[in-house]
Amino acid sequence: MNKRIFFGRKAYLETLHKRVSGLKDNYRQNIAIIGDELVGKTSLLFKFIETFHDSRIITLYIDTRLESKELFAKRFIGVLLYNFLTNSGIILKEDLEFLVNKSSKYIPKTSDKIKNILGNLAKKRVTNLFNDLMWLCESIYQETGKSSVVIFDEFHNLEALGFKNFYRDWAKLLIANKNTMYIISSSMKFKAKEILSKGLSLLFGNFEVISIEPFDIKTSLEYLEHRLVGINLPSPLMNFIVHFTGGYPMYLDVISESLLNNRKSSLAEVLENLLFDASGVLNQRFSNYIKRFNDHLACNDYIAILYLISSGRNRAKEIAHILRKRKAELSARISRLLELDTISRNGDFLKINDRVFSFWVKFVYQEKRHS
């Protein structure tokens, strides 16, 4: 979604403000924001950071899609110190050594701990790294009385960085670090809910789960009217866009942007360029998504299952019959697609979660394979 535009989501934003403000009164409620990819979770987090201001609370946003835990550590320390110094009157630079030196005047004990962490990283002595990093927030509280809100976007990526006993240690931190609040987000709904119900399921420090849904019909139409100023698009076509996209902000934005940039083109021509053209934004996106199955031995099975579901063959029994697969074998394939949040199940009824992707599989990808 275009980060310059924030639309709707008022209730979600108010909840975030209310929960974080409660931290000042010693009320801490960690939050997990779960929702499909493209639904606007990151835009919501950016808007919260932009609109929340309290000198007694340090807010850190960390995109967890990083290459190594060493890089994660340096990013975490840099963001923590930069935001701690924001109201100090110092002209800040995004330089870690500069930030550590400037912070030493205000938080000497915490700065010493940071220097120790960085020294161990340089010597490749990395033990209990995640634990040490998170305790820096508590250390700052002890020295200044400032609480911290740590935001991990797509938090499930953290386990891939190789922290030992990651969820066990984090669960302990959630209980012990009483002045640190966590806001985590994930597009991997299936996996995130499993982690929250097992690895991070606690009596104290547990997460309030907020499920982010696509725009409803009314909000979707208001969004299109807001974006398409100067374009006279008939009401039936506006309704078609809303239905076709399922109210996903990113799709609404991409189609709106394309209509604005190609004012002489019809909606059909715009959609054709986006979905069918080799250089189309959505065509490229979905092609890249499909590639995740290419290296798998059962690649053709996954593609066939998705095509059948997109074509209205929604029951596992029917799919097994068409593909001539044993029930156990097909169940394993379906389970994998469920884990990836590519499809969802309601009883024996299966559906592709993303209706634009479903359209592309049926009318673009499969036709391309046949040709």
C-alpha positions as CSV (number, residue, x, y, z in Angstrom):
1,M,0.0,0.0,0.0
2,N,1.2,3.5,-0.8
3,K,2.9,4.7,2.4
4,R,1.9,8.3,1.6
5,I,-1.7,7.3,2.0
6,F,-3.2,6.0,5.2
7,F,-6.9,5.2,4.9
8,G,-9.4,3.8,7.4
9,R,-8.0,1.6,10.1
10,K,-9.1,4.1,12.8
11,A,-10.2,1.4,15.3
12,Y,-6.9,-0.5,14.9
13,L,-4.9,2.7,15.4
14,E,-6.9,3.7,18.5
15,T,-6.3,0.3,20.0
16,L,-2.6,0.6,19.5
17,H,-2.5,4.1,21.1
18,K,-4.6,3.0,24.0
19,R,-2.5,-0.1,24.8
20,V,0.9,1.8,24.5
21,S,-0.4,4.7,26.5
22,G,-1.2,2.2,29.3
23,L,2.5,1.4,29.6
24,K,2.9,4.7,31.5
25,D,0.5,3.5,34.1
26,N,2.3,0.2,34.6
27,Y,-0.3,-1.6,32.4
28,R,1.4,-3.7,29.8
29,Q,-0.4,-5.6,27.1
30,N,1.7,-7.1,24.3
31,I,0.0,-7.1,20.9
32,A,0.2,-9.5,17.9
33,I,-1.0,-8.1,14.6
34,I,-1.9,-10.9,12.3
35,G,-3.2,-10.6,8.7
36,D,-2.7,-11.6,5.1
37,E,0.1,-10.2,3.1
38,L,-0.8,-6.9,1.5
39,V,-3.6,-6.2,4.0
40,G,-1.8,-3.1,5.4
41,K,-0.1,-4.2,8.6
42,T,3.1,-2.3,8.0
43,S,1.2,0.8,7.0
44,L,-0.7,0.6,10.2
45,L,2.5,0.3,12.2
46,F,4.1,3.3,10.4
47,K,1.1,5.4,11.0
48,F,1.2,4.5,14.7
49,I,4.8,5.5,14.9
50,E,4.1,8.7,13.1
51,T,1.2,9.7,15.3
52,F,2.4,8.5,18.8
53,H,4.5,10.9,20.7
54,D,5.4,10.5,24.4
55,S,8.8,11.5,25.7
56,R,8.5,8.8,28.4
57,I,8.3,5.9,25.9
58,I,10.9,4.8,23.3
59,T,9.4,3.3,20.2
60,L,11.5,0.9,18.1
61,Y,10.5,-0.5,14.7
62,I,12.5,-3.4,13.4
63,D,12.0,-5.2,10.1
64,T,13.1,-8.7,10.9
65,R,13.9,-9.7,7.3
66,L,17.7,-9.5,7.9
67,E,20.6,-11.7,6.8
68,S,22.2,-12.4,10.2
69,K,21.8,-12.1,13.9
70,E,24.9,-9.8,14.0
71,L,23.1,-7.4,11.6
72,F,20.0,-7.7,13.7
73,A,21.9,-6.8,16.8
74,K,23.5,-3.7,15.3
75,R,20.1,-2.6,13.8
76,F,18.4,-3.1,17.1
77,I,21.0,-1.1,19.1
78,G,21.1,1.7,16.5
79,V,17.3,2.1,16.4
80,L,17.1,2.0,20.2
81,L,19.8,4.7,20.8
82,Y,18.6,6.9,17.9
83,N,15.1,7.0,19.3
84,F,16.3,7.4,22.8
85,L,18.3,10.5,21.7
86,T,15.5,12.0,19.5
87,N,14.5,14.6,22.0
88,S,18.0,15.4,23.3
89,G,18.6,18.3,21.0
90,I,21.6,16.5,19.5
91,I,21.9,16.5,15.7
92,L,21.7,12.8,15.1
93,K,23.5,10.6,12.6
94,E,22.7,7.1,11.6
95,D,26.1,5.9,12.8
96,L,26.3,3.3,15.5
97,E,29.6,4.5,17.0
98,F,28.4,8.1,17.1
99,L,25.1,7.0,18.8
100,V,26.9,5.0,21.4
101,N,29.2,7.8,22.3
102,K,26.5,10.4,22.5
103,S,24.3,8.1,24.7
104,S,27.1,7.5,27.2
105,K,26.4,10.9,28.8
106,Y,22.8,9.9,29.6
107,I,22.8,6.1,30.1
108,P,26.4,5.2,31.0
109,K,25.5,1.7,32.4
110,T,23.5,0.8,29.3
111,S,26.2,2.2,27.0
112,D,28.8,-0.1,28.7
113,K,26.5,-3.1,28.1
114,I,26.2,-2.1,24.5
115,K,29.9,-1.8,24.1
116,N,30.3,-5.2,25.6
117,I,27.8,-6.7,23.2
118,L,29.4,-5.1,20.2
119,G,32.8,-6.2,21.4
120,N,31.6,-9.8,21.7
121,L,30.1,-9.6,18.2
122,A,33.5,-8.4,16.8
123,K,35.2,-11.4,18.5
124,K,32.5,-13.8,17.4
125,R,31.6,-14.6,21.0
126,V,27.8,-14.6,20.5
127,T,25.9,-16.2,23.4
128,N,22.5,-15.2,24.7
129,L,22.5,-12.4,22.2
130,F,18.7,-11.9,21.9
131,N,18.4,-12.0,25.7
132,D,21.2,-9.4,26.1
133,L,19.6,-7.1,23.5
134,M,16.2,-7.1,25.0
135,W,17.5,-6.4,28.5
136,L,18.9,-3.1,27.1
137,C,15.4,-1.7,27.2
138,E,15.1,-2.6,30.9
139,S,18.5,-1.1,31.5
140,I,17.4,2.2,30.0
141,Y,14.3,2.2,32.2
142,Q,16.4,1.7,35.3
143,E,18.6,4.7,34.3
144,T,16.0,7.1,33.0
145,G,12.5,5.8,33.8
146,K,11.7,5.5,30.1
147,S,9.7,2.4,28.9
148,S,10.2,0.9,25.5
149,V,7.8,-0.4,22.8
150,V,9.6,-2.9,20.6
151,I,7.9,-3.5,17.2
152,F,9.0,-6.6,15.3
153,D,7.5,-6.6,11.8
154,E,7.1,-10.1,10.4
155,F,8.4,-11.5,13.7
156,H,8.5,-15.1,12.6
157,N,11.7,-14.3,10.6
158,L,13.6,-14.0,13.9
159,E,13.8,-17.7,14.4
160,A,15.7,-18.0,11.1
161,L,18.5,-15.9,12.4
162,G,19.7,-18.8,14.5
163,F,19.1,-17.7,18.1
164,K,19.4,-20.7,20.4
165,N,16.3,-21.6,22.5
166,F,14.7,-18.6,20.9
167,Y,11.0,-18.9,22.0
168,R,11.8,-20.3,25.4
169,D,14.1,-17.4,26.2
170,W,11.7,-14.8,24.7
171,A,8.9,-16.2,26.8
172,K,10.9,-15.7,29.9
173,L,11.7,-12.1,28.9
174,L,8.0,-11.4,28.4
175,I,7.5,-12.1,32.1
176,A,10.7,-10.5,33.4
177,N,10.8,-7.3,31.3
178,K,7.9,-5.5,32.8
179,N,8.7,-2.1,31.3
180,T,9.1,-3.4,27.7
181,M,6.0,-3.9,25.5
182,Y,6.1,-5.9,22.3
183,I,4.1,-5.3,19.2
184,I,4.7,-8.1,16.7
185,S,3.2,-8.6,13.2
186,S,3.1,-11.5,10.8
187,S,1.7,-12.3,7.4
188,M,2.2,-16.0,8.1
189,K,-1.1,-16.4,9.9
190,F,-1.0,-20.2,10.3
191,K,2.5,-20.2,11.7
192,A,2.1,-17.1,13.9
193,K,-1.0,-18.5,15.6
194,E,0.8,-21.7,16.2
195,I,3.8,-19.9,17.8
196,L,1.5,-17.7,19.9
197,S,-0.5,-20.7,21.2
198,K,2.6,-22.8,22.0
199,G,6.0,-21.0,22.1
200,L,4.7,-17.7,23.5
201,S,1.6,-18.8,25.3
202,L,1.9,-17.5,28.9
203,L,-0.2,-16.6,31.9
204,F,1.6,-13.3,32.2
205,G,2.9,-11.4,29.2
206,N,0.7,-13.1,26.7
207,F,-0.3,-11.4,23.4
208,E,-3.6,-9.8,22.5
209,V,-4.2,-10.9,18.9
210,I,-5.5,-8.3,16.5
211,S,-6.6,-9.7,13.2
212,I,-6.3,-7.2,10.3
213,E,-9.0,-7.6,7.7
214,P,-9.2,-6.1,4.2
215,F,-11.3,-3.0,3.7
216,D,-15.1,-3.5,3.8
217,I,-17.1,-2.5,0.7
218,K,-17.9,1.0,2.0
219,T,-14.3,1.8,2.9
220,S,-13.0,0.3,-0.4
221,L,-15.3,2.6,-2.4
222,E,-14.3,5.6,-0.3
223,Y,-10.7,4.8,-0.9
224,L,-11.2,4.5,-4.7
225,E,-13.1,7.8,-4.7
226,H,-10.3,9.4,-2.8
227,R,-7.6,8.1,-5.1
228,L,-9.4,8.4,-8.5
229,V,-10.1,12.2,-8.3
230,G,-10.4,13.4,-11.9
231,I,-11.3,10.0,-13.3
232,N,-14.9,9.4,-14.2
233,L,-15.2,5.7,-13.5
234,P,-18.8,4.4,-13.6
235,S,-20.2,3.0,-10.3
236,P,-20.5,-0.6,-11.7
237,L,-16.8,-0.6,-12.5
238,M,-16.0,0.8,-9.1
239,N,-18.0,-2.0,-7.5
240,F,-16.3,-4.5,-9.8
241,I,-12.8,-3.4,-8.6
242,V,-13.9,-3.7,-4.9
243,H,-15.3,-7.2,-5.5
244,F,-12.3,-8.3,-7.7
245,T,-9.7,-7.1,-5.1
246,G,-11.5,-8.3,-2.1
247,G,-10.8,-5.0,-0.5
248,Y,-7.0,-5.5,-0.2
249,P,-5.4,-2.1,0.1
250,M,-2.4,-3.0,-2.1
251,Y,-4.5,-4.1,-5.0
252,L,-6.8,-1.1,-4.7
253,D,-3.7,1.1,-4.7
254,V,-2.0,-0.6,-7.7
255,I,-5.1,-0.5,-9.9
256,S,-5.8,3.1,-8.9
257,E,-2.2,4.1,-9.7
258,S,-2.4,2.4,-13.0
259,L,-5.7,4.1,-13.9
260,L,-4.2,7.5,-13.0
261,N,-1.1,6.9,-15.0
262,N,-3.0,5.6,-18.1
263,R,-6.0,7.9,-18.2
264,K,-6.8,7.0,-21.8
265,S,-6.9,3.3,-21.1
266,S,-10.0,1.4,-20.0
267,L,-10.2,-0.6,-16.8
268,A,-10.0,-3.8,-18.9
269,E,-6.8,-2.6,-20.5
270,V,-5.3,-1.6,-17.2
271,L,-6.0,-5.0,-15.7
272,E,-4.7,-6.8,-18.7
273,N,-1.4,-4.9,-18.4
274,L,-1.1,-5.6,-14.7
275,L,-2.0,-9.3,-14.8
276,F,-1.3,-10.7,-18.3
277,D,1.7,-8.6,-19.5
278,A,5.1,-10.1,-18.7
279,S,6.2,-6.9,-17.2
280,G,2.9,-6.2,-15.3
281,V,3.4,-5.5,-11.6
282,L,0.9,-8.2,-10.5
283,N,2.0,-10.7,-13.0
284,Q,5.6,-10.4,-11.8
285,R,4.5,-10.6,-8.2
286,F,2.5,-13.8,-8.6
287,S,5.2,-15.4,-10.9
288,N,7.7,-14.9,-8.1
289,Y,5.3,-16.4,-5.6
290,I,4.8,-19.5,-7.7
291,K,8.6,-19.9,-7.8
292,R,8.6,-21.0,-4.2
293,F,7.2,-24.3,-5.3
294,N,9.6,-24.9,-8.3
295,D,12.4,-26.5,-6.2
296,H,10.0,-28.9,-4.6
297,L,9.6,-32.5,-5.8
298,A,5.8,-32.1,-5.7
299,C,5.8,-28.8,-7.6
300,N,3.3,-30.0,-10.2
301,D,1.0,-31.3,-7.6
302,Y,0.9,-27.9,-5.8
303,I,0.2,-26.0,-9.1
304,A,-2.5,-28.5,-10.1
305,I,-4.2,-28.2,-6.7
306,L,-4.2,-24.4,-6.9
307,Y,-5.5,-24.5,-10.5
308,L,-8.3,-26.9,-9.5
309,I,-9.4,-24.8,-6.5
310,S,-9.3,-21.6,-8.7
311,S,-11.5,-23.4,-11.2
312,G,-14.2,-24.3,-8.6
313,R,-13.0,-27.8,-7.7
314,N,-13.0,-27.0,-4.0
315,R,-13.3,-30.4,-2.3
316,A,-10.3,-32.5,-1.3
317,K,-12.1,-35.7,-2.3
318,E,-12.8,-34.3,-5.8
319,I,-9.2,-33.0,-6.2
320,A,-7.8,-36.4,-5.2
321,H,-10.0,-38.2,-7.8
322,I,-8.9,-35.8,-10.6
323,L,-5.2,-36.0,-9.7
324,R,-5.4,-39.7,-9.0
325,K,-3.7,-39.2,-5.6
326,R,-4.1,-41.2,-2.5
327,K,-5.8,-39.4,0.4
328,A,-2.8,-39.3,2.6
329,E,-0.6,-37.9,-0.2
330,L,-3.0,-35.2,-1.1
331,S,-3.5,-34.3,2.6
332,A,0.2,-33.6,2.9
333,R,0.1,-31.2,-0.1
334,I,-3.0,-29.4,1.2
335,S,-1.4,-29.1,4.7
336,R,1.6,-27.4,3.2
337,L,-0.5,-24.9,1.3
338,L,-2.5,-24.3,4.5
339,E,0.8,-23.6,6.4
340,L,1.8,-21.1,3.7
341,D,-1.6,-19.4,4.0
342,T,-2.0,-19.9,0.3
343,I,-5.3,-21.6,0.9
344,S,-7.8,-22.0,3.8
345,R,-10.2,-24.8,4.7
346,N,-13.7,-24.7,5.9
347,G,-14.6,-28.3,6.6
348,D,-13.8,-30.2,3.3
349,F,-14.2,-26.9,1.3
350,L,-11.0,-25.3,0.2
351,K,-10.4,-21.8,-1.2
352,I,-7.5,-19.7,-2.3
353,N,-7.2,-16.8,0.2
354,D,-6.2,-14.2,-2.4
355,R,-8.9,-13.9,-5.1
356,V,-6.7,-11.8,-7.4
357,F,-4.0,-14.5,-7.3
358,S,-6.8,-17.2,-7.8
359,F,-7.9,-15.3,-11.0
360,W,-4.2,-15.2,-12.2
361,V,-3.6,-18.9,-11.6
362,K,-6.7,-19.8,-13.6
363,F,-6.6,-17.4,-16.5
364,V,-2.9,-16.4,-16.8
365,Y,-0.5,-19.0,-15.3
366,Q,-2.3,-22.1,-16.4
367,E,-3.0,-20.8,-19.9
368,K,0.7,-19.9,-20.1
369,R,1.7,-23.4,-19.1
370,H,-0.7,-25.0,-21.7
371,S,0.6,-22.8,-24.5
